[in-house]
């Protein structure tokens, strides 16, 4: 369900005539995810959740945002379960390349 809502959000954002502002804000959200990689688990979950929430909010479609918000609790659990980050060979926390690319290329 979340994938369907976010896919609709991305398509809607791509069709906006003034999408440059939305793209800038989403890049800032991705940067926040990167910056939070040394933060607490709670902060990492919040920054990732905010990115996904922003996808829907920036469309201006309140129905879409409400639908996504109704799933937010399970989304948080999903992020907590799979973890947005992994340890590298040196023990340093870093966002996985798949995770980074998934957000950076949207």
Steps between C-alpha positions, in 0.01 A plus 500: 500500500780741592676435170180576309445827689861611459502404132194718451674779693812478282296502179302798626815688599657432160197655331508820705600802293689643799657174616848653549412609855370153584818344361715733711303416813526128431875531447518674838306211655746251347789709635335487844488120476870498419579741784303290748705188437691558825185592693280287720277235348197716579646799316593287199148360487353850526716645223417213265131520586506875435640438151217262416239730658642791298450309175129501567473842666675682214236381252243722670257205489353482850329167436832347398671646807226374735518153343878489544474635856262217588785261413772695677515277807557188294753689286696591812497138609620393156795740515582391854482133402713517186720787616581787264869445557758229535843470652791508259808281545656758734195513726393843374130554436413599145191505287492200273566584133159359404329720760695811396441441129132427549452844656752699300360388162136587571 
